[in-house]
Amino acid sequence: MTISQTFESVKTYYKSGVTRSLSFRLDALKKLKNGILRNQDLICSALKEDLGKVSMESYMTEIGMVLEEISYTQKHLKSWMKVHRVATPLAQFKSKSFQLDEPYGTVLIIAPWNYPIQLSLSPLVGAIAGGNTAIVKPSSYAKKTSAVIAKLLTECFDPSFVAVIEGGRAENTELLEQKFDYIFFTGSVAVGKIVMEAASKHLTPVTLELGGKSPVVVEKSANIKLAARRIAFGKVLNSGQTCV
C-alpha cells in the first residue's frame, strides 16, 4: 500500500466515528500497554543495538515513561471527555457556556532517534486518548527500534486505525504532502521548519519539539553539590542526547 493509500485508509477509519467512544479509547490504550509489556525484552534489545542503552536506562527513559503516561491517561480520560462549564463572555450575559473537546482527526507523529520509543508512543497515547487515528513515522536512524515499533503497533491495532510508515527522508517528504489534521514532530530545528512550512499549506496545527542546547543557570543560593550532581546526571543520561 502506498503512503497516500495508507493515509486515505486511516482518514476513512476516523470518519467512521468508531474512535470517538470512551470504551474504544480505553480498549486501545489497554492494547498498547499490553503490547509494550509483551515486547519489552525486544524493545530493550533493539535500543541496545541502535543506541547502546542498557535495560535499566531503556526502562527509565523510554518504556516506563510510556507505561506511566498510559496509566495516567486511563485514570483521567473519562473526566477529560466530559462537557466542562466555562466562563461566559459579557456579550453573552445570562447565557451558559460549555466546552467539549473534540478529536482533531488524523494525526501524523514523526519521531526522532534519541528517544525512539518514548517520542513515538507517548504522542500516540495522546492521539488515541483524543479519539484520533494516527500514522507513526519512526526514525530511520534507529532501524532496529523502528522495526520493533512497527511490529508492536501492527500486533495491537488495525492498520486503518494506527499505521506505521518506516523509511527516511523520501517517506517523510511524501507524508508531509498529505493533508493531516495535526502533526506532532520531534527533531531538529532545520527539519522543524520544513514540517511547519508543509503544515502551513493546509493550515494544519503542529507541535514542534525541537533540539538544541540546554544551558543551566546556578544561582548563589543553590546547593552547589546537589546542583552539580544533577547537572552531571543530565549530561550523561542518554549520552546527553536530551532536549530540555
N, C-alpha and C positions, 0 to 999 in steps of 0.2 A: 504494500500500500504506500502511495506517495505521501509526502508531507501534507500537501493540500487536501488529499483524500482523508488523511487522518484527522486533520483539522475539521473538515466538514462532518465527519462521523462524531467527533466529540461535541461539536456545536449542536448537532441534531439531538444527541442524547440529552444535552442541557434543556433544549426546547421542549422535550417530552414532559418536563416538570417533575420527574421522579426524584431528583436530588434535593428537592425543597423540604421534604418532611423531616421532622426530628428523628424519627426511627431510622430513616435511611442514613442520615449523617452519623448517628451513633453507631450503627452497624458497620459503616465504612471505617470509622475510627477504630473500632474493635478489631476489624480485619487487618488494618495496618499495624496495630500494636502486636497482634499475634504473629503477623508476618515478620516483623522485626525480631521478635523473640525467637522465632523458629530459625531465622537465618543469622543469628547473632555471631556464631563462630565464623561463618562465611564472610560476614561483614568485616570482622576483625582481621581475618587473613588477607582480604583484599586491601584494607587500609595499611596493613603491614607491608604488603608488596608494593603498593603505589607510593606510600609516603613514609614508610619506616616507623609507623606508630606502633607502640606496644599496646597490648589489650587493655590495660588499665586506662591509658590515655584515650584510647578509642571509645571506651565506655563513658569516661568522664566528660569528654568534649563533644561527643557525637551521639552515640546510641542512647545514653542515659538522658541527655537533654531532650531528645525527641520523645522518648517514652514519658518523661515528666510533662512535656507540653501536651501530649495526648491525654494523659490522666487529668490534667488541669482543665482541658477543654471539655472532656466528658463530664466533669463535675459541674461546669458552669453553663454548658451550651443551652440547656432548657431555659435558663434565665435570660441569656443573651437574645434568644429568639422571641421573647415576649414583646408586646407593644409597650413602649415606655412613655409616660407622661413627660412633656417638656414645657418650658415657659412659653406663654403666648405673647406675641408682639402687641404693642399698644394699638396698632392699627386694626387688630382683630380682637379688640377688647370684648369680653363676655363670652368669647368662644373658648373651646378647649383644644389644646394641641397635643398631638401624639407623634411618636417616632417608631417606625417599624423598619428594621434593617432588611434590605433585600440583597440577594446574590448579585454579583457582577455579571456572571455568565460563564464564559470560557477563559481560563487563566493560563498564561504561559509562565513557567518557572525555569529560569536559566541559572544553573548552579555553578559555583567555582570549584577549583581543585583543592583548596586548602582545608575546607571542612565539607567534603563532598556528600556525606550522609546528612549531617545536620542542616546544611543550607539548601538541600533539595527536599528533604522530608518535612522539616519544620514549616516551611511555606506551604507545603501540601496539606499539612494538618489544618492550617488556616483556611485554605481554599475549600477543603471538604466541609469544615465546620460552617463555612459561609454558604453552603449549598451550591457550590460551583462545580463544573467539570474542569479538568486540567490536562495540560501537556507538560511533562517534565523533561528538561534537556540537561542531563548530567554533563560534567566537564570531560572533554576528550583527553585532558592531561592526567586523569585518574581512571585509566581504562578498566582495570580490574574492578574497581568500585562501581564504575558506571555499569558494567555488566551485571553486577550483583543487584544494583538498583532496578535495572530492567527486569531481572528475574523475579525480584521481590514483588514489584508492582504488578507484573503480569500474573503472578500467582494470586494476588489479593483482589484484583479488580478487572472488570470488563474493560478492554482497551478503548471502548467508546466512552467510558467514564473517566478513567485516568490512563493516558497513553504516555509512552516513553519514546523519545527520539534520541538515538545515540549518534555521535559524529562530531564534526569540528566546525570550522568557520562557514563552510558551504551550507551546512544544515541550519546553523544559526541565522544566516542571511535569509534563507528561504522561510524559516519560521517567522521572522520579523516582517515578512511581506504579507502574512495573514492578518486578518482583522480581529485580533483578540480583544476581549473586553477588559482585561487587566494584565499587566506584565510585572513580574517580580524578578529583578535581576540583581545578582551579586557578582562583583568582579571589578575590573579596573576602571579608572576614570575615562580612559580613551574609549573603551567599548561601551561604557555607560552613556557616553554622548551619542554613539551610534544607535543604541537602543532608544534613547529619548527622541532622536530625530525620526526614527521609524515609527514610533508610537504617535508622534505629533501629526503624522499624515492622516491618522484615523481618530485623533483626539482621544487616544487610549490612555487611561490613567496608569501611572507606573510607580513602583517602589524601587529606588536605586540604592543598594547598599554597597558603597564603593570603597576600594582600598585606599591606603595612604599611611602616612607616618602617625605614630601615637606618642606625642610628646607628653612628658609628665612634669607638673609643677609641684615642688615640695616646699611648703611654707615653713617658716621658723617654728611654728607651734606644733609641727608634726613630730611624731615618734620616728626618728630617723632610722633606727634599726628595723622597725616594723615596715616602714616605707621601702627601705632598701630590699628587704626580703620579698615584698610584694612585687616590686619592680622587676627583680631578678626572676621571680616566678613567671611573670608575664612575658619576659623576654625569652625564656626557654620553653614555655608551653607551646606545643605545636611548632617547635623550632622558630618561634617568634612570628609565625605567619598568622597573625590575628588582627582583625580590624576592630578598633575601639572607638 
